[in-house]
Amino acid sequence: MAKTPVLTPQAEDFPRWYQDIVNKAELADNGPVRGTMVIRPYGYGLWERMQQDMDARIKETGTQNAYFPLLIPQSYLHKEAEHVEGFAPELAVVTHGGGKELEEPAVVRPTSEMIVNEYFAKWVQSYRDLPLLINQWANVVRWELRPRLFLRTTEFLWQEGHTAHATYEEARDFAARIHRHVYADFMRDVLAMDVVLGRKTARERFAGAINTLTLEGMMGDGKALQLGTSHELGQNFAKAFHTQYLSKEGKQELVWQTSWGSTTRMIGALVMMHGDDNGLRIPPRLAPIQVVVLAIKGDDAVLAKVHEIGDALRAAGIRVHVDDRTDTPFGRRAVDWELKGVPVRVEIGPRDLENGTAMLARRILNKQGPGGKEPVAVEALPALLPTVLEEDQALLLKQARERRESRTTDVTTVDEAVEAATSGGWARIPWATLGEAGEAALAEHSVSVRCLVTEDGAVPDADDAAGNVAVVARAY
């Protein structure tokens, strides 16, 4: 009889394959309240690595971390009408506390523009207080009707940046800087994710913004996933909260603002962009464990050697874990590490010890074919593995880019766009051809304009700039 696969094959049922990986790679579990999740240590380790790298990039822009309350007076949300209308269906509202009905209900934050602006209005008095650049790492709650772990959950983790500037140009340029030099560079260089940078249409724009910049990735099934956004808020919130400053000329002026965020959704994207039928494939620059050294048998000499190799690899700057659990069958452990996507396995048994070699198994690039291994001299490992890890990092990005390019079709009609998007790919169609009427027609088929780009793939300066191209897809 054929052996039952550990995971549902992607080609058979992609959503089930995704759920299998999240469960069997021990990334997360469903929480007790519908739509919530428990992030398990292995999944949280990925988020911690993401946090560390992104936090450093955010701070390089001059932004500082702060923290704002989880509960927001309901009245704050009504100060900017478009914003509250956009979030109204997703709000969770607290009406009782301490056994009594609250005088004013409190909203569990779906995002923090409202409460941040309440304090920006207090903190900004003069042009000398600008720019004001704040970020927070927090949780938010948006009541999801169709939750899916990491992709859409009622509560999720994120970072949200909020800034105030003296001029429109400063705010516009800062939003673009976050978009490209924080988000895009991180996603490409660390997550090995091929992302398309573009501008949202008015229909898809963040509620209360005058412009939304987005990063869109193609998943393994051809659907799109929004991976981060950077918004120009104009003066909409400044007007609502009277956030103004005394200019050098002695005039009271309203500030110009931005907000921007990325979430634990990136973990879901990691699964769906890089995973295969054997499990996760974690980019080496992200991986909490880059190399796992496995003892095949509980021989004292073998156990001593795997720890010796672990120490040598750590000294070489590699994040390594030694698996000496020889009371658990070796085959089960090897499959488990493969499922978790650790980039490299180094396996040592008594015969390897005699030969002075280790068996090298590469999760991402395997020159020996699926399941193949090659012997490598033990003393060569500290010098060899950093090169191996960088090769694998580059390969993941290359594969993601090739998938998107091969499954993106240039079309000229709405029907052709729908056909491309509903058959597991993306479409590119001139925005002048599609327009708002065509965008509405796409929505009838659960297809959306993911972003607008220029003909050469750059980010447009305006929604209606000549030559804009709409990138069209079904999305998560």
C-alpha positions as CSV (number, residue, x, y, z in Angstrom):
1,M,0.0,0.0,0.0
2,A,1.1,3.6,-0.7
3,K,2.2,5.5,2.3
4,T,-0.3,8.2,3.4
5,P,1.2,11.6,2.9
6,V,1.9,13.8,6.0
7,L,0.2,16.7,4.3
8,T,-2.7,17.1,1.9
9,P,-1.0,17.7,-1.5
10,Q,-1.3,21.3,-2.7
11,A,-2.8,20.3,-6.0
12,E,-5.5,18.3,-4.3
13,D,-6.7,20.9,-1.8
14,F,-4.6,24.0,-1.3
15,P,-6.6,25.4,1.7
16,R,-6.4,22.0,3.4
17,W,-2.7,21.8,2.7
18,Y,-2.3,25.2,4.3
19,Q,-4.2,24.2,7.4
20,D,-2.2,21.0,7.6
21,I,1.1,22.9,7.6
22,V,-0.1,25.4,10.2
23,N,-1.1,22.5,12.4
24,K,1.6,20.0,11.9
25,A,4.5,22.4,11.8
26,E,3.2,23.7,15.1
27,L,2.7,27.3,14.0
28,A,-0.6,28.0,15.6
29,D,-3.9,26.7,17.0
30,N,-7.4,28.1,17.0
31,G,-8.2,30.1,20.1
32,P,-11.3,29.6,22.3
33,V,-13.2,32.6,20.9
34,R,-14.1,32.2,17.3
35,G,-11.5,33.8,15.0
36,T,-8.7,34.1,17.6
37,M,-5.5,32.1,17.5
38,V,-2.8,30.8,19.8
39,I,0.6,31.3,18.2
40,R,2.8,28.4,19.2
41,P,6.5,28.8,20.0
42,Y,7.8,27.8,16.5
43,G,5.4,30.3,14.9
44,Y,6.1,33.0,17.4
45,G,9.8,32.5,16.8
46,L,9.3,33.5,13.2
47,W,7.4,36.6,14.3
48,E,10.1,37.5,16.7
49,R,12.7,37.3,13.9
50,M,10.4,39.5,11.7
51,Q,10.0,42.0,14.6
52,Q,13.7,42.3,15.2
53,D,14.6,43.0,11.6
54,M,11.7,45.3,10.9
55,D,12.1,47.2,14.2
56,A,15.7,48.0,13.3
57,R,14.7,49.2,9.8
58,I,11.9,51.4,11.3
59,K,14.2,53.0,13.8
60,E,16.7,53.8,11.0
61,T,14.1,56.2,9.7
62,G,14.2,58.2,13.0
63,T,10.9,56.6,14.2
64,Q,10.6,55.8,17.9
65,N,8.5,53.1,19.6
66,A,5.6,54.0,21.9
67,Y,2.4,52.3,23.2
68,F,-1.2,53.5,23.1
69,P,-4.2,51.9,25.0
70,L,-6.2,49.0,23.7
71,L,-9.5,50.6,24.6
72,I,-10.6,53.7,22.7
73,P,-13.6,55.9,23.6
74,Q,-16.3,55.3,21.0
75,S,-16.7,59.0,20.5
76,Y,-13.2,59.2,19.0
77,L,-14.2,57.1,16.1
78,H,-17.0,59.4,15.0
79,K,-14.6,62.3,14.5
80,E,-13.5,61.1,11.1
81,A,-16.7,59.9,9.3
82,E,-15.0,57.9,6.4
83,H,-12.7,56.1,8.9
84,V,-15.5,55.0,11.2
85,E,-17.7,53.9,8.3
86,G,-14.8,51.8,7.0
87,F,-14.3,50.0,10.3
88,A,-17.9,49.9,11.6
89,P,-18.6,46.2,10.6
90,E,-15.5,45.0,12.3
91,L,-15.7,46.7,15.6
92,A,-15.7,45.0,19.0
93,V,-17.3,47.3,21.6
94,V,-17.0,47.0,25.4
95,T,-20.2,48.2,27.2
96,H,-19.6,46.9,30.7
97,G,-16.7,47.0,33.1
98,G,-16.3,46.3,36.8
99,G,-19.9,44.9,36.9
100,K,-21.4,48.2,35.7
101,E,-22.5,49.6,32.4
102,L,-19.9,52.1,31.1
103,E,-20.9,55.8,30.8
104,E,-19.3,55.7,27.3
105,P,-18.7,52.4,25.4
106,A,-15.1,51.7,24.5
107,V,-14.0,50.2,21.2
108,V,-11.2,47.5,21.2
109,R,-8.8,49.1,18.8
110,P,-9.1,48.0,15.1
111,T,-6.3,50.5,14.4
112,S,-5.0,53.4,16.3
113,E,-5.3,56.5,14.1
114,M,-8.0,57.9,16.4
115,I,-6.3,57.6,19.8
116,V,-2.9,58.5,18.3
117,N,-4.4,61.7,16.9
118,E,-5.9,62.7,20.2
119,Y,-2.3,62.8,21.6
120,F,-0.6,64.2,18.5
121,A,-2.9,67.2,18.9
122,K,-1.6,67.7,22.5
123,W,2.1,67.0,21.7
124,V,2.4,69.1,18.5
125,Q,2.5,72.9,19.2
126,S,5.2,74.3,17.0
127,Y,7.1,73.5,13.8
128,R,10.0,72.5,16.1
129,D,7.9,69.4,17.2
130,L,7.8,68.1,13.6
131,P,8.2,65.6,12.2
132,L,6.7,63.4,14.9
133,L,7.5,59.8,14.1
134,I,5.9,57.1,16.2
135,N,5.5,53.3,15.9
136,Q,3.9,50.7,18.1
137,W,4.0,46.9,18.3
138,A,0.6,45.8,19.4
139,N,-2.5,43.7,18.9
140,V,-5.7,44.8,17.2
141,V,-9.2,43.3,17.0
142,R,-11.3,43.2,13.8
143,W,-14.4,41.0,14.0
144,E,-13.8,38.6,11.1
145,L,-16.7,36.7,9.5
146,R,-14.5,34.2,7.7
147,P,-11.4,33.7,9.8
148,R,-8.3,31.7,8.8
149,L,-5.2,31.3,10.9
150,F,-2.6,34.1,10.3
151,L,-4.5,35.3,7.2
152,R,-7.6,36.8,8.7
153,T,-8.1,36.5,12.5
154,T,-10.2,38.5,14.9
155,E,-7.2,39.4,16.9
156,F,-3.7,39.7,15.3
157,L,-0.3,41.2,16.0
158,W,1.3,44.0,14.0
159,Q,3.3,47.1,14.0
160,E,1.6,50.4,13.2
161,G,3.4,53.6,12.4
162,H,1.9,57.1,12.8
163,T,3.6,60.3,11.7
164,A,2.9,64.0,11.5
165,H,4.8,66.4,9.1
166,A,4.8,70.1,8.3
167,T,4.1,69.6,4.6
168,Y,2.3,67.4,2.1
169,E,5.6,66.6,0.4
170,E,7.3,65.5,3.6
171,A,4.4,63.1,4.5
172,R,4.2,61.8,0.9
173,D,7.9,61.0,0.8
174,F,8.0,59.4,4.2
175,A,5.1,57.1,3.3
176,A,7.0,56.1,0.2
177,R,10.2,55.6,2.2
178,I,8.5,53.1,4.5
179,H,6.8,51.4,1.6
180,R,10.1,50.8,-0.3
181,H,13.0,50.9,2.2
182,V,11.3,49.3,5.2
183,Y,8.7,46.9,3.8
184,A,9.8,46.0,0.3
185,D,13.5,45.7,1.2
186,F,12.6,43.5,4.3
187,M,10.2,41.3,2.4
188,R,12.6,40.7,-0.5
189,D,15.9,40.5,1.4
190,V,14.8,38.6,4.5
191,L,11.5,36.8,3.6
192,A,12.6,36.1,0.0
193,M,9.2,37.2,-1.1
194,D,8.6,38.6,-4.5
195,V,6.3,41.5,-4.0
196,V,4.7,44.0,-6.4
197,L,4.8,47.6,-5.2
198,G,1.8,49.7,-6.3
199,R,-0.9,52.2,-5.5
200,K,-4.4,51.2,-4.4
201,T,-7.4,52.4,-6.3
202,A,-9.9,54.7,-4.6
203,R,-12.2,51.7,-4.1
204,E,-9.4,49.7,-2.3
205,R,-7.9,52.6,-0.4
206,F,-7.6,52.7,3.4
207,A,-10.6,54.4,5.0
208,G,-9.7,58.1,5.6
209,A,-6.5,58.1,3.5
210,I,-5.8,60.1,0.3
211,N,-3.4,57.5,-1.0
212,T,-2.5,53.9,0.0
213,L,0.7,52.2,-1.2
214,T,0.6,48.4,-1.0
215,L,2.8,45.4,-1.4
216,E,1.2,42.4,-3.1
217,G,2.5,38.8,-3.3
218,M,1.4,35.8,-5.4
219,M,0.8,32.7,-3.3
220,G,1.3,29.2,-4.5
221,D,-2.3,28.9,-5.8
222,G,-2.0,32.1,-7.8
223,K,-4.1,34.2,-5.4
224,A,-2.8,37.6,-4.2
225,L,-2.1,38.5,-0.6
226,Q,-1.7,42.1,0.6
227,L,1.5,42.0,2.8
228,G,1.8,45.6,4.0
229,T,0.4,49.1,3.4
230,S,1.6,52.7,3.8
231,H,-1.0,55.4,3.8
232,E,-0.9,59.1,3.1
233,L,-3.6,60.5,5.4
234,G,-3.5,64.0,4.1
235,Q,-5.1,66.4,6.6
236,N,-8.2,64.4,7.2
237,F,-7.4,63.4,10.8
238,A,-5.7,66.7,11.5
239,K,-8.9,68.5,10.7
240,A,-10.9,66.1,12.9
241,F,-8.6,66.4,15.9
242,H,-7.4,70.0,15.3
243,T,-3.8,68.8,15.1
244,Q,-2.0,72.0,14.1
245,Y,1.3,73.7,14.6
246,L,2.7,77.2,14.7
247,S,4.8,77.7,11.6
248,K,8.0,79.7,11.3
249,E,5.9,82.5,9.8
250,G,3.8,82.5,12.9
251,K,0.7,80.9,11.3
252,Q,-1.4,78.0,12.6
253,E,-1.1,75.2,10.1
254,L,-2.6,71.7,10.0
255,V,-0.2,68.8,10.0
256,W,0.1,66.2,7.2
257,Q,0.1,62.6,8.3
258,T,0.9,59.0,7.4
259,S,0.2,55.6,8.9
260,W,1.5,52.2,7.9
261,G,1.4,48.6,9.1
262,S,2.4,45.0,8.6
263,T,1.1,42.0,10.5
264,T,1.4,38.3,11.5
265,R,-0.3,37.7,8.1
266,M,3.3,37.6,6.8
267,I,3.7,34.2,8.5
268,G,0.7,32.9,6.5
269,A,2.3,34.3,3.3
270,L,5.6,32.6,4.2
271,V,3.7,29.2,4.2
272,M,1.8,29.9,1.0
273,M,4.6,31.4,-1.1
274,H,7.4,29.1,-0.2
275,G,5.8,25.9,1.2
276,D,5.7,22.6,-0.8
277,D,4.1,19.2,-0.3
278,N,6.7,18.3,2.3
279,G,6.0,21.4,4.5
280,L,7.5,24.8,5.1
281,R,10.6,26.2,3.5
282,I,11.9,28.9,5.7
283,P,14.3,31.5,4.1
284,P,17.7,31.1,5.8
285,R,18.0,34.8,6.8
286,L,14.7,34.6,8.7
287,A,15.0,31.1,10.1
288,P,15.3,30.9,13.9
289,I,17.1,27.6,13.3
290,Q,19.2,27.7,10.1
291,V,20.8,24.3,10.6
292,V,19.8,21.3,12.7
293,V,22.4,18.8,13.6
294,L,20.9,15.3,14.2
295,A,22.4,12.4,16.0
296,I,21.2,9.2,14.2
297,K,21.9,6.9,17.1
298,G,22.6,7.3,20.8
299,D,26.2,6.3,20.6
300,D,28.3,8.4,23.1
301,A,30.9,9.3,20.4
302,V,28.1,10.4,18.0
303,L,26.4,12.5,20.7
304,A,29.7,14.2,21.5
305,K,30.4,14.9,17.9
306,V,27.0,16.5,17.2
307,H,27.5,18.9,20.1
308,E,31.0,19.6,18.9
309,I,29.7,20.4,15.4
310,G,26.9,22.6,16.9
311,D,29.5,24.6,18.8
312,A,31.6,25.1,15.7
313,L,28.7,26.2,13.6
314,R,27.5,28.7,16.3
315,A,31.1,30.1,16.4
316,A,30.7,30.6,12.6
317,G,27.6,32.8,13.2
318,I,25.0,30.2,12.3
319,R,21.8,29.7,14.2
320,V,21.9,26.0,15.0
321,H,20.0,23.4,17.0
322,V,21.4,20.0,18.1
323,D,18.8,17.2,18.0
324,D,20.1,14.5,20.3
325,R,16.7,12.9,21.0
326,T,17.8,9.4,20.1
327,D,14.9,7.9,22.0
328,T,12.7,9.2,19.1
329,P,13.1,7.4,15.8
330,F,15.5,9.2,13.5
331,G,13.1,9.0,10.5
332,R,10.3,10.7,12.5
333,R,12.7,13.5,13.6
334,A,14.0,14.1,10.0
335,V,10.5,14.4,8.6
336,D,9.5,16.8,11.4
337,W,12.5,19.1,10.7
338,E,11.7,18.9,7.0
339,L,8.0,19.8,7.7
340,K,9.2,22.8,9.8
341,G,11.3,24.0,6.9
342,V,14.7,24.2,8.6
343,P,17.0,25.0,5.7
344,V,19.7,22.5,6.4
345,R,20.0,19.2,8.2
346,V,23.4,17.8,9.2
347,E,23.1,14.1,10.1
348,I,25.7,12.1,12.0
349,G,25.8,8.3,12.7
350,P,28.5,5.9,13.7
351,R,29.6,5.2,10.0
352,D,29.8,9.0,9.3
353,L,31.9,9.3,12.4
354,E,34.4,6.7,11.1
355,N,34.6,8.5,7.8
356,G,35.0,12.0,9.2
357,T,31.9,13.1,7.3
358,A,28.3,14.2,7.8
359,M,25.3,13.8,5.6
360,L,24.0,17.1,4.3
361,A,20.3,17.5,3.5
362,R,19.2,20.8,2.0
363,R,15.6,21.7,2.3
364,I,15.5,24.3,-0.4
365,L,18.1,23.4,-3.0
366,N,18.8,19.7,-3.2
367,K,21.3,18.9,-5.9
368,Q,20.7,15.2,-5.3
369,G,17.0,15.4,-6.0
370,P,14.0,15.1,-3.6
371,G,15.1,13.5,-0.4
372,G,18.7,13.3,-1.5
373,K,21.7,13.8,0.7
374,E,25.5,14.3,0.1
375,P,28.4,13.5,2.4
376,V,30.5,16.5,3.5
377,A,33.7,16.5,5.5
378,V,32.9,17.6,9.0
379,E,35.7,20.2,9.2
380,A,34.4,21.8,6.0
381,L,30.9,22.6,7.5
382,P,31.6,26.0,9.2
383,A,33.0,27.4,6.0
384,L,30.6,25.7,3.6
385,L,27.2,26.3,5.3
386,P,27.1,30.1,5.1
387,T,27.4,29.8,1.3
388,V,24.8,27.1,1.2
389,L,22.4,29.3,3.2
390,E,22.8,32.3,0.9
391,E,22.3,30.1,-2.2
392,D,19.1,28.9,-0.8
393,Q,17.9,32.4,0.2
394,A,18.5,33.6,-3.4
395,L,16.7,30.5,-4.9
396,L,13.5,31.1,-2.9
397,L,13.2,34.6,-4.2
398,K,14.0,33.5,-7.7
399,Q,11.3,30.8,-7.6
400,A,8.7,33.2,-6.2
401,R,9.4,35.7,-9.0
402,E,9.4,33.1,-11.7
403,R,6.0,31.9,-10.5
404,R,4.5,35.3,-10.6
405,E,5.9,36.2,-14.0
406,S,4.9,32.9,-15.6
407,R,1.3,33.2,-14.2
408,T,0.7,36.9,-15.0
409,T,-1.1,37.6,-18.3
410,D,-1.4,40.9,-20.2
411,V,-5.1,41.4,-21.2
412,T,-7.2,44.0,-22.9
413,T,-10.8,43.2,-21.7
414,V,-12.6,42.7,-18.4
415,D,-13.6,39.1,-19.5
416,E,-10.0,38.2,-20.2
417,A,-9.0,39.7,-16.8
418,V,-11.6,37.6,-15.0
419,E,-10.5,34.5,-16.9
420,A,-6.9,34.9,-15.9
421,A,-7.7,35.7,-12.3
422,T,-10.2,32.8,-11.9
423,S,-7.8,30.2,-13.4
424,G,-5.0,30.6,-10.9
425,G,-3.1,33.7,-12.0
426,W,-2.9,37.4,-12.3
427,A,-3.8,39.8,-15.0
428,R,-2.4,43.2,-16.1
429,I,-4.8,45.5,-17.9
430,P,-4.5,49.2,-18.8
431,W,-6.3,51.3,-16.1
432,A,-7.7,53.5,-18.9
433,T,-9.4,50.5,-20.4
434,L,-10.6,49.1,-17.1
435,G,-11.6,52.2,-15.1
436,E,-14.0,52.2,-12.1
437,A,-16.8,50.6,-14.1
438,G,-14.6,47.7,-15.0
439,E,-13.3,47.4,-11.4
440,A,-16.9,47.1,-10.2
441,A,-17.6,44.4,-12.9
442,L,-14.5,42.4,-11.6
443,A,-15.9,42.5,-8.1
444,E,-19.0,40.6,-9.3
445,H,-16.6,37.7,-9.9
446,S,-14.7,38.1,-6.6
447,V,-11.8,39.6,-8.5
448,S,-10.2,42.9,-7.4
449,V,-7.6,45.4,-8.6
450,R,-4.7,44.6,-6.2
451,C,-2.8,47.8,-7.2
452,L,-1.9,50.2,-10.0
453,V,1.6,50.3,-11.4
454,T,3.2,52.1,-14.3
455,E,3.9,50.3,-17.6
456,D,7.4,49.5,-16.4
457,G,6.2,48.3,-13.0
458,A,7.0,51.3,-10.8
459,V,4.7,53.0,-8.4
460,P,2.5,55.7,-10.1
461,D,2.4,59.3,-8.8
462,A,-1.4,59.5,-9.3
463,D,-4.5,57.3,-9.7
464,D,-5.1,58.6,-13.2
465,A,-1.5,59.0,-14.4
466,A,-1.1,58.2,-18.1
467,G,-0.1,54.6,-18.7
468,N,-1.2,53.2,-15.4
469,V,-1.7,49.4,-15.4
470,A,-4.1,47.6,-13.1
471,V,-2.8,44.3,-11.5
472,V,-5.9,42.1,-11.1
473,A,-6.3,39.0,-9.1
474,R,-8.4,37.0,-6.6
475,A,-7.1,37.6,-3.2
476,Y,-7.1,36.3,0.4
